[in-house]
Each structure stands twice: as structure tokens, then as C-alpha cells.
Amino acid sequence: MWCLRIHLQCMEKLGLTMVKYDPGKHTFISVPYAPLKFSCLFTAALLSSGYLLWRSPMDYIVYKLDTRMFDITIFIINTTISCTLCLILPLQCYYKHRQLSSSLNALLKNDSILRQAILEMGGKPLCYKEATIFARIMRWDGIVCVSFFFCSYFIKSWSKCNFVHIQLSVCIYLATDLALDWTLGLCCVMILVGIAQLSHIFDLLKIASIRRTIALERIWPPLWQVYDRVTIDVRKDLSQYYGPIVLLFSCMIGLESAVKMIDVGGALNDGTGDLTILILGCLWLLFDIKKLIVLLLISERLKQKVEETALCTRHFDDYRLQNTRAAKQIQNFLLKNLHQKKKFSACGFFDIDNTVIYMVFSSIVTYLVILIQFKQLETDLTQAGDGYNVTSNVSTVQP
């Protein structure tokens, strides 16, 4: 499980996690001075959020060169959601770090059980190649994206008089985005490790069934413990740790997508807004959407692997095991698994799987319709006010 240890080390250097691996105890523990680190991190997040809220009306005018009240209000609302997400990250990082360490230790316990079983029964060695490659790609992807957007906004705003204020806002957004990227990436890596462990359960059961060197009654209990740790312990702890983050991030994606569609429509129709800033904003949004979709697809894959692992036990419930202890163990497992929840949850509002993709798209359409209606209403009121002023001026000039 080197992929998890290395990723946690990278996150710890940036203060994004309160958990680390202790090689002496062979377990995941809390980092030293966790309360002090949380205080510094949360204070920085609080000051950054306050600065972004203070700058949001001025930054909007700089980016859009427009002062419509409705557009500024939406921009401030969007900034508020981003600031809330910025505050949620350190709060979850500290107050739910025990849940994170518990789920990591559950995967670590599974790793030792599976390696011992492979040593006794033979078979291919336990490998987390997919999780390792994903973790490496995800870390470099975050660094490259942050570097690209930093340089792009730096070049774009260099000639502006309020360059320092704009670049400071960009740096805060980029730091939050990198923290979110690596935090959600840790969740994905843990899920991929769980998927790899579930895959080895079926391989070991198949080996035990063919070779008959070890009684199945002896094999079932430790393997089902591996299964239960992934489907119960890891699922429950990760839902508590990542649920609020995914919930808020999904809402932010929906609102940002709708706002960006309106901005693109305005740029195509009447040329409002800065085209370069608009393109950079769309690219940034695409990278955020990528984070959410990857998490949802990997969560859906875990759900399918859990169901496949449970169904594969039916292949061992044959005539050779009738009226045996192994048969009773299989039947009890299948009965328990029938009523067991297999999905991650976002604070109970929705399950984290591929159905969230459709939910986000539907929310984008809803936001878009509402925003268009309010924007049209503001335009109508503005035009009506201008017409009234023109009529009043004409009547005043007449003798």
C-alpha cells in the first residue's frame, strides 16, 4: 500500500491531512500537533474566504467589465459557495481524521490477511498497480493544472493596476482547488485499493475450491472479514469524511456550469466579457467536472465489484458442500449481504455513484432556466426604466 503512504506524505507536507503512516507501529495514526496545525490551516482558510468575499464585487467588474446588479449577485453567491468549500476542507480534515485513519487501517488489515492467505494457498501476489498509477497521475495532474492557470492569469492580469489583488485571489482559488483535487484523489486511491482487495477474494476462493488443500470452512471467515471491512467500515468512514465535501462540490459545479453557459451565450451574442478570461474559466470548470466524474465512476465501479464478489460465492454453493458448515456460512453471508448498503453517501442526500452525473446535469438545466428568467427580468426592468426616463425628458422639454 505504498501508493497511499506516498500520497499521504505529499498531502501532509501541504497540511492537507492529519493522518500519517507510522512504520514502527505499522498503522495509520494522527500527525503530531494536529490541533495546532488545524488552527493555522483554518485561520488561513478563514482569512482567505473573507478576502475573496470582500474582493468579489470588484473582481467581477474587472473580469466582466459590467456592473449589472443581477450578475454581480450571482458572482458573489458563487464566491460564497467556493469560500464555504474552502472552510469545509480543513474542518473535515481535522474533525473526521479518526474516520480516515480507521478506514486506512481497515485496508491495511485486509492487506495483511490477503498476503497471509496468498502465502498459504499460492496464487498471484497482491498488487495495487492501478491505484499506484492513478495516484501518481492525479498528483501530477493537480500540479500541472495549478501551474498552468497561475501562469495564464499572471500574464493576463500583469498590466492591470490592481494586479496584486487579482493574483492573490487567483492563488487562493488555486490552493483550494489543489487541496480539493488531492483530497478527492485520496478517496479514489482508497477505493481502488478496496477494489483490488475484493478482486483477490474471488481468486483465493477459486484456488481453494480447485486445489482443496485447505478446508473452505477455514478460508471463508478471514475473506468475509476483508469483504466486510471494505463494504461496511471503509464505506461508512469515507462517507462521513467525504460526504459534505462531495455534496458542496456538486452544488458548486451545477451553479458554475449554468453561470458559465450564460457567460458564453452573452459573449457570442453581444461580445460582453473578456474572451481570454472566459476561456480560462471554462477550462477551469472542465477540470473541476473531471474531478467529480472520476470520483463518481470509481465509486460506481466499487459498487459493481462488491456485487460481483457477493454473487461469485454462489458458484461454491454446489452439491459438494450440501449440509456442511461451509454451505451454512455461504447462505448466511448471502442473506446478510442482501440487505447491506453498498454505496457511499453524501450526508444522506444522495448516493455517490454514476447517477449523480445525471442529477448534476439536471440541476445545471434547472439553474440555467432560473438564471435566464431572472436575467431577462432584469433586462426588461432596465429597458422599461430607460423608456420612462426618455419619456419624462421629452415631456419636460416640450412647452
TORKE-645802 format. One record per residue (C-alpha): residue in three letters; x, y, z. Coordinates in steps of 0.2 Angstrom, whole numbers, padded with zeros to 4 digits, always signed. Example, Ala and Ser with C-alpha at 12.3 -4.5 7.8 and 13.67 -1.06 7.14 Angstrom:
% TORKE-645802
ALA+0062-0022+0039 SER+0068-0005+0036 
//
This chain:
% TORKE-645802
MET+0000+0000+0000 TRP+0014+0012-0004 CYS+0003+0022-0015 LEU-0007+0028+0000 ARG+0008+0031+0011 ILE+0016+0042-0003 HIS+0000+0051-0006 LEU-0002+0055+0012 GLN+0016+0061+0014 CYS+0013+0073-0001 MET-0003+0079+0007 GLU+0005+0081+0024 LYS+0018+0092+0018 LEU+0004+0104+0012 GLY-0005+0102+0028 LEU-0020+0094+0019 THR-0021+0079+0031 MET-0020+0075+0049 VAL-0016+0056+0046 LYS+0001+0048+0043 TYR+0008+0031+0042 ASP+0019+0025+0057 PRO+0032+0012+0051 GLY+0036+0007+0069 LYS+0018+0003+0074 HIS+0013-0002+0056 THR-0003+0008+0057 PHE-0010+0025+0052 ILE-0010+0037+0066 SER-0014+0056+0069 VAL+0000+0068+0065 PRO+0009+0077+0079 TYR+0002+0094+0085 ALA-0014+0091+0075 PRO-0024+0104+0084 LEU-0010+0117+0081 LYS-0009+0113+0063 PHE-0028+0114+0061 SER-0029+0131+0070 CYS-0016+0138+0057 LEU-0025+0130+0042 PHE-0042+0135+0047 THR-0036+0153+0051 ALA-0028+0154+0034 ALA-0044+0147+0026 LEU-0055+0160+0036 LEU-0044+0175+0031 SER-0044+0169+0013 SER-0063+0167+0012 GLY-0065+0184+0020 TYR-0053+0192+0007 LEU-0062+0183-0008 LEU-0079+0189-0002 TRP-0073+0207+0001 ARG-0065+0207-0017 SER-0079+0198-0026 PRO-0089+0213-0032 MET-0073+0222-0038 ASP-0066+0206-0046 TYR-0082+0204-0056 ILE-0081+0221-0063 VAL-0063+0218-0068 TYR-0067+0201-0076 LYS-0083+0206-0085 LEU-0082+0225-0087 ASP-0100+0226-0082 THR-0110+0232-0067 ARG-0127+0224-0068 MET-0134+0220-0051 PHE-0140+0203-0055 ASP-0124+0197-0062 ILE-0114+0203-0048 THR-0126+0195-0035 ILE-0124+0178-0044 PHE-0105+0180-0044 ILE-0105+0184-0025 ILE-0116+0169-0022 ASN-0104+0158-0032 THR-0089+0165-0022 THR-0098+0161-0006 ILE-0100+0143-0011 SER-0082+0142-0015 CYS-0077+0150+0002 THR-0088+0138+0011 LEU-0079+0123+0002 CYS-0063+0131+0007 LEU-0068+0131+0025 ILE-0076+0113+0024 LEU-0059+0106+0019 PRO-0049+0110+0035 LEU-0064+0106+0046 GLN-0067+0088+0038 CYS-0048+0086+0038 TYR-0047+0088+0057 TYR-0064+0083+0065 LYS-0065+0067+0054 HIS-0047+0062+0053 ARG-0051+0047+0065 GLN-0063+0041+0052 LEU-0050+0042+0039 SER-0037+0033+0049 SER-0049+0020+0054 SER-0053+0016+0035 LEU-0035+0016+0031 ASN-0031+0004+0045 ALA-0045-0007+0039 LEU-0037-0008+0022 LEU-0020-0011+0030 LYS-0028-0026+0040 ASN-0036-0033+0024 ASP-0019-0031+0015 SER-0010-0042+0029 ILE-0024-0055+0029 LEU-0024-0057+0010 ARG-0005-0058+0009 GLN-0005-0072+0023 ALA-0019-0081+0013 ILE-0009-0080-0003 LEU+0007-0086+0006 GLU-0003-0102+0012 MET-0013-0105-0004 GLY-0002-0098-0018 GLY-0008-0088-0032 LYS-0003-0071-0039 PRO+0004-0058-0027 LEU-0006-0044-0021 CYS-0003-0029-0032 TYR-0010-0011-0032 LYS-0003-0006-0049 GLU-0019+0003-0054 ALA-0021+0013-0038 THR-0002+0017-0039 ILE-0003+0023-0057 PHE-0019+0033-0053 ALA-0011+0042-0038 ARG+0004+0047-0047 ILE-0006+0054-0062 MET-0018+0063-0051 ARG-0004+0072-0041 TRP+0005+0077-0057 ASP-0012+0082-0064 GLY-0015+0094-0050 ILE+0002+0102-0050 VAL+0002+0104-0069 CYS-0016+0112-0069 VAL-0011+0124-0055 SER+0005+0129-0064 PHE-0005+0132-0080 PHE-0018+0143-0073 PHE-0006+0153-0062 CYS+0004+0157-0077 SER-0011+0161-0088 TYR-0019+0173-0075 PHE-0002+0181-0071 ILE+0001+0185-0089 LYS-0017+0191-0092 SER-0018+0202-0077 TRP+0000+0209-0077 SER-0004+0225-0085 LYS-0019+0229-0073 CYS-0017+0242-0059 ASN-0024+0230-0046 PHE-0013+0216-0052 VAL-0008+0211-0034 HIS-0026+0209-0028 ILE-0031+0199-0043 GLN-0017+0187-0042 LEU-0019+0185-0023 SER-0037+0180-0027 VAL-0031+0168-0040 CYS-0019+0160-0029 ILE-0032+0157-0015 TYR-0043+0148-0028 LEU-0029+0138-0035 ALA-0024+0132-0017 THR-0041+0127-0013 ASP-0043+0118-0030 LEU-0026+0109-0027 ALA-0032+0104-0009 LEU-0049+0098-0016 ASP-0040+0088-0030 TRP-0028+0079-0019 THR-0042+0076-0005 LEU-0054+0068-0018 GLY-0039+0059-0026 LEU-0035+0051-0009 CYS-0053+0044-0008 CYS-0051+0037-0026 VAL-0035+0029-0022 MET-0043+0021-0006 ILE-0057+0015-0017 LEU-0046+0007-0030 VAL-0036-0002-0016 GLY-0053-0009-0010 ILE-0057-0015-0027 ALA-0040-0023-0029 GLN-0043-0032-0012 LEU-0060-0038-0017 SER-0053-0045-0033 HIS-0041-0056-0024 ILE-0055-0063-0013 PHE-0063-0072-0029 ASP-0045-0078-0034 LEU-0042-0086-0017 LEU-0059-0094-0017 LYS-0056-0101-0034 ILE-0039-0108-0029 ALA-0046-0116-0013 SER-0061-0124-0022 ILE-0049-0131-0036 ARG-0035-0137-0025 ARG-0044-0142-0009 THR-0028-0141+0001 ILE-0037-0130+0014 ALA-0054-0133+0020 LEU-0066-0120+0014 GLU-0073-0118+0032 ARG-0056-0111+0036 ILE-0055-0099+0022 TRP-0072-0091+0022 PRO-0071-0081+0039 PRO-0055-0071+0035 LEU-0060-0067+0017 TRP-0078-0062+0023 GLN-0069-0050+0036 VAL-0060-0042+0021 TYR-0076-0040+0012 ASP-0085-0033+0027 ARG-0071-0020+0031 VAL-0072-0013+0013 THR-0091-0013+0012 ILE-0095-0008+0030 ASP-0080+0000+0038 VAL-0072+0009+0024 ARG-0089+0014+0016 LYS-0096+0021+0032 ASP-0080+0031+0037 LEU-0077+0038+0020 SER-0095+0043+0018 GLN-0093+0053+0034 TYR-0076+0061+0029 TYR-0080+0065+0010 GLY-0099+0066+0011 PRO-0100+0085+0015 ILE-0086+0089+0003 VAL-0094+0080-0012 LEU-0111+0087-0008 LEU-0105+0105-0008 PHE-0094+0102-0023 SER-0108+0095-0033 CYS-0119+0111-0029 MET-0104+0122-0034 ILE-0102+0113-0051 GLY-0120+0114-0055 LEU-0121+0133-0052 GLU-0104+0137-0060 SER-0109+0127-0076 ALA-0125+0137-0078 VAL-0117+0153-0075 LYS-0103+0149-0087 MET-0116+0144-0100 ILE-0124+0161-0098 ASP-0107+0170-0100 VAL-0103+0160-0116 GLY-0120+0165-0123 GLY-0118+0183-0119 ALA-0100+0183-0127 LEU-0107+0175-0143 ASN-0122+0187-0144 ASP-0116+0204-0139 GLY-0097+0202-0135 THR-0098+0205-0117 GLY-0084+0200-0105 ASP-0066+0196-0108 LEU-0064+0182-0120 THR-0047+0176-0113 ILE-0054+0176-0095 LEU-0070+0167-0102 ILE-0059+0153-0110 LEU-0049+0151-0094 GLY-0064+0150-0084 CYS-0072+0136-0095 LEU-0055+0126-0094 TRP-0055+0128-0075 LEU-0073+0122-0074 LEU-0069+0107-0085 PHE-0055+0102-0074 ASP-0067+0103-0059 ILE-0080+0092-0068 LYS-0067+0080-0071 LYS-0063+0078-0053 LEU-0081+0074-0049 ILE-0084+0062-0063 VAL-0069+0052-0059 LEU-0074+0050-0041 LEU-0092+0045-0046 LEU-0086+0032-0059 ILE-0073+0024-0047 SER-0087+0024-0033 GLU-0099+0015-0046 ARG-0085+0003-0050 LEU-0083-0002-0032 LYS-0102-0005-0030 GLN-0101-0017-0045 LYS-0086-0026-0038 VAL-0095-0028-0021 GLU-0110-0036-0030 GLU-0099-0047-0041 THR-0089-0053-0026 ALA-0105-0057-0017 LEU-0113-0066-0032 CYS-0097-0076-0035 THR-0100-0086-0019 ARG-0115-0094-0027 HIS-0103-0104-0038 PHE-0096-0113-0022 ASP-0113-0117-0016 ASP-0114-0133-0025 TYR-0118-0151-0021 ARG-0101-0155-0014 LEU-0105-0143+0000 GLN-0123-0148+0004 ASN-0127-0149+0023 THR-0109-0143+0028 ARG-0103-0129+0038 ALA-0096-0120+0023 ALA-0113-0121+0015 LYS-0121-0113+0030 GLN-0108-0099+0030 ILE-0111-0095+0012 GLN-0130-0094+0015 ASN-0128-0083+0030 PHE-0116-0072+0020 LEU-0128-0070+0005 LEU-0143-0067+0017 LYS-0133-0053+0026 ASN-0127-0046+0010 LEU-0144-0045+0003 HIS-0149-0031+0015 GLN-0132-0022+0016 LYS-0129-0005+0009 LYS-0115-0005-0004 LYS-0114+0014-0009 PHE-0105+0029-0002 SER-0117+0043+0004 ALA-0116+0062+0003 CYS-0123+0066+0020 GLY-0139+0055+0016 PHE-0144+0067+0002 PHE-0139+0055-0012 ASP-0128+0040-0015 ILE-0111+0044-0023 ASP-0112+0034-0039 ASN-0114+0037-0058 THR-0132+0043-0055 VAL-0125+0059-0048 ILE-0119+0063-0065 TYR-0137+0064-0071 MET-0143+0073-0056 VAL-0129+0087-0058 PHE-0134+0089-0077 SER-0152+0091-0072 SER-0148+0104-0058 ILE-0137+0113-0072 VAL-0153+0114-0083 THR-0163+0120-0068 TYR-0151+0133-0063 LEU-0149+0139-0081 VAL-0168+0141-0083 ILE-0169+0151-0067 LEU-0154+0162-0071 ILE-0160+0166-0088 GLN-0178+0171-0082 PHE-0170+0182-0069 LYS-0158+0190-0081 GLN-0172+0193-0094 LEU-0182+0201-0080 GLU-0168+0212-0075 THR-0166+0217-0094 ASP-0184+0221-0096 LEU-0185+0232-0080 THR-0169+0241-0086 GLN-0177+0244-0103 ALA-0193+0250-0095 GLY-0184+0262-0084 ASP-0174+0269-0098 GLY-0190+0271-0108 TYR-0198+0280-0094 ASN-0184+0292-0092 VAL-0184+0296-0110 THR-0202+0300-0110 SER-0200+0311-0095 ASN-0186+0320-0103 VAL-0196+0323-0119 SER-0211+0329-0109 THR-0201+0341-0099 VAL-0193+0349-0115 GLN-0210+0352-0123 PRO-0218+0369-0119 
//
